[in-house]
């Protein structure tokens, strides 16, 4: 169980590190544009309340660009599609199922979220457990997202059954990802608190941006791997 979960994460990480040029080509331009759109939209909505509709439209555009990265990455890894096509119909389908699966994950974690009114000493742990539970549901259903990106039929029940074939594997993967987020969150907080001077004041933010990019692609690769292994029967390397 632990070995299989480790193999899934290792395979996913190799997808990123073994395709660095493709990673940059697929993700960087759209991530930079979406970050700029989000920044401009936020500034517009704060500076001029009447600009809210335009700012909201900008946020929707930024989300579409981010999800187009996910769709392109799944299609690149599983179909070896390297063309410039954006396939907005697949992005729209991906968005719809992303919202649905996020809702189901939040619904599953709702009982824990309702406990956040307990004494503050427990709120951090309860919030973490709620997040991990929502993440577990998302991973169990994630093959549906990849299927939407590829334009293939797969219902949620089939996705749930497929990722539950090997008892405990997805649960261990979820726990590992949760632990990784906690560690990286601590490192990011420590880096943000550094009083950097000279070159470091530019190097630290740049390193954080690069780390977030790699982490985002790693997360996309995990659900790509789950689909490839449990739906298509691809081996782990």
VOGU-3710 file (C-alpha; in Angstrom, 3 decimals, decimal comma):
1> xxxxxxxxxx> 0,000/0,000/0,000  2,697/2,477/1,025  4,973/1,289/-1,783  2,189/1,720/-4,356  1,364/5,215/-3,113  5,041/6,145/-3,276  5,241/4,747/-6,815  2,274/6,922/-7,876  3,909/10,054/-6,472  7,304/9,172/-7,958
11> xxxxxxxxxx> 5,765/8,550/-11,379  3,908/11,874/-11,146  7,045/13,780/-10,187  8,936/12,256/-13,101  6,222/13,491/-15,438  7,155/17,030/-14,435  10,935/16,752/-14,166  11,180/14,656/-17,332  9,235/17,247/-19,350  10,581/20,571/-18,109
21> xxxxxxxxxx> 10,599/22,208/-21,554  7,009/21,141/-22,190  6,055/22,239/-18,660  7,351/25,742/-19,334  5,732/25,898/-22,771  2,346/24,726/-21,533  2,139/26,510/-18,200  4,311/29,624/-17,964  2,714/31,959/-20,553  -0,848/31,319/-19,392
31> xxxxxxxxxx> 0,068/31,411/-15,699  1,791/34,770/-16,136  -1,153/36,188/-18,080  -3,671/34,871/-15,540  -1,635/36,351/-12,654  -1,584/39,722/-14,428  -5,341/39,553/-15,111  -6,072/38,676/-11,461  -3,896/41,553/-10,246  -5,509/44,092/-12,589
41> xxxxxxxxxx> -9,013/42,834/-11,757  -8,389/43,043/-8,020  -6,976/46,570/-8,313  -9,929/47,662/-10,471  -12,526/46,264/-8,042  -10,857/47,924/-5,039  -10,243/51,275/-6,738  -13,664/51,531/-8,386  -16,601/49,570/-6,954  -18,596/50,213/-10,132
51> xxxxxxxxxx> -15,933/48,249/-12,015  -16,943/45,021/-10,212  -18,595/43,400/-13,294  -15,448/43,995/-15,342  -13,239/42,738/-12,521  -15,405/39,638/-12,089  -15,122/38,987/-15,818  -11,354/39,236/-15,484  -11,381/36,676/-12,672  -13,412/34,276/-14,824
61> xxxxxxxxxx> -10,913/34,727/-17,655  -8,016/34,020/-15,282  -9,695/30,829/-14,023  -10,301/29,733/-17,632  -6,609/30,248/-18,417  -5,557/28,265/-15,350  -7,903/25,399/-16,201  -6,676/25,434/-19,798  -3,227/24,641/-18,384  -4,712/21,581/-16,644
71> xxxxxxxxxx> -6,477/20,430/-19,819  -3,340/20,913/-21,936  -1,192/19,057/-19,397  -3,515/16,038/-19,245  -3,693/15,919/-23,047  0,068/16,297/-23,393  0,874/13,465/-20,979  -1,817/11,005/-22,095  -2,248/11,880/-25,786  1,164/13,409/-26,496
81> xxxxxxxxxx> -0,684/16,451/-27,846  1,784/19,301/-28,266  -0,119/21,632/-30,592  -1,210/25,162/-29,666  -4,937/24,286/-29,597  -6,697/25,567/-26,481  -9,801/23,321/-26,807  -12,124/25,656/-24,915  -14,969/23,128/-25,079  -12,831/20,782/-22,977
91> xxxxxxxxxx> -11,931/23,651/-20,638  -15,647/24,408/-20,155  -16,371/20,745/-19,388  -13,380/20,599/-17,036  -14,604/23,712/-15,220  -18,078/22,265/-14,730  -16,807/19,012/-13,256  -14,166/20,838/-11,194  -16,941/22,861/-9,557  -19,058/19,726/-9,001
101> xxxxxxxxxx> -16,205/17,691/-7,493  -15,076/20,622/-5,324  -18,652/20,908/-4,040  -18,776/17,185/-3,204  -15,422/17,412/-1,431  -16,618/20,403/0,582  -19,862/18,595/1,387  -17,958/15,565/2,686  -15,844/17,816/4,909  -18,822/19,883/6,098
111> xxxxxxxxxx> -19,231/18,088/9,477  -15,607/18,899/10,318  -15,973/22,465/9,060  -18,942/22,967/11,380  -16,643/22,073/14,276  -14,397/25,071/13,590  -16,242/26,980/16,309  -14,468/24,877/18,949  -11,645/26,351/21,051  -8,896/27,874/18,927
121> xxxxxxxxxx> -6,382/25,257/20,067  -8,224/22,672/17,980  -9,216/24,773/14,964  -5,924/24,284/13,092  -6,116/20,496/13,279  -9,801/20,378/12,413  -9,252/22,660/9,426  -6,355/20,469/8,286  -8,426/17,285/8,604  -11,319/18,902/6,715
131> xxxxxxxxxx> -8,931/19,892/3,928  -7,440/16,387/3,736  -10,912/14,809/3,628  -11,959/17,136/0,786  -8,682/16,340/-1,006  -9,306/12,580/-0,630  -12,764/12,884/-2,191  -11,281/14,999/-4,978  -8,583/12,418/-5,729  -11,070/9,542/-5,704
141> xxxxxxxxxx> -13,217/11,378/-8,277  -10,356/13,029/-10,206  -10,388/10,581/-13,160  -13,631/12,302/-14,185  -11,710/15,570/-14,597  -9,095/13,936/-16,800  -11,787/12,223/-18,837  -13,429/15,620/-19,386  -10,097/17,029/-20,573  -9,685/14,133/-23,021
151> xxxxxxxxxx> -13,295/14,241/-24,220  -14,043/10,721/-22,976  -17,050/9,321/-21,151  -16,618/8,353/-17,506  -19,211/8,760/-14,773  -18,428/9,633/-11,176  -19,327/6,170/-9,861  -16,880/4,545/-12,288  -14,157/7,000/-11,234  -14,821/6,263/-7,554
161> xxxxxxxxxx> -14,745/2,497/-8,104  -11,560/2,654/-10,185  -9,568/4,603/-7,602  -10,805/2,295/-4,849  -9,528/-0,899/-6,486  -6,517/-1,062/-4,164  -7,574/-0,403/-0,609  -5,683/2,339/1,190  -3,522/3,513/-1,726  -5,340/6,766/-2,473
171> xxxxxxxxxx> -5,681/7,355/1,272  -1,896/7,130/1,694  -1,364/9,378/-1,350  -3,757/11,902/0,219  -1,915/11,814/3,546  1,443/12,283/1,780  0,162/15,252/-0,207  -1,329/16,760/2,952  1,992/16,377/4,753  3,811/17,922/1,796
181> xxxxxxxxxx> 1,474/20,940/1,844  2,078/21,443/5,566  5,865/21,321/5,106  5,860/23,598/2,059  3,473/26,000/3,779  5,885/26,266/6,698  8,835/26,828/4,370  6,919/29,485/2,409  5,996/31,279/5,647  9,619/31,173/6,769
191> xxxxxxxxxx> 10,822/32,463/3,393  8,219/35,227/3,457  9,512/36,336/6,850  13,101/36,665/5,691  14,546/40,144/5,567  16,168/39,679/2,188  18,509/42,301/0,792  20,265/42,777/-2,509  19,834/39,949/-4,979  17,963/37,852/-2,410
201> xxxxxxxxxx> 14,988/40,219/-2,374  14,338/39,158/-5,969  15,605/35,585/-5,730  13,277/34,549/-2,872  10,003/35,585/-4,605  11,239/34,061/-7,875  12,015/30,790/-6,089  8,542/30,775/-4,505  6,886/31,328/-7,893  8,923/28,489/-9,422
211> xxxxxxxxxx> 8,133/26,188/-6,492  4,399/26,932/-6,814  4,543/26,234/-10,561  6,272/22,882/-9,999  3,805/22,007/-7,232  0,819/22,850/-9,444  2,121/20,640/-12,259  2,926/17,898/-9,744  -0,678/17,966/-8,496  -1,971/17,811/-12,073
221> xxxxxxxxxx> 0,385/14,916/-12,746  -0,953/12,991/-9,757  -4,505/12,974/-11,098  -3,154/12,268/-14,595  -1,323/9,257/-13,164  -4,433/8,042/-11,325  -6,391/8,152/-14,576  -3,638/6,560/-16,644  -3,048/3,760/-14,139  -6,535/2,945/-12,868
231> xxxxxxx> -8,621/3,763/-15,970  -6,252/3,008/-18,860  -4,158/0,362/-17,078  -0,816/2,084/-17,739  2,157/0,858/-15,725  3,963/3,001/-13,164  7,589/3,731/-13,861
//
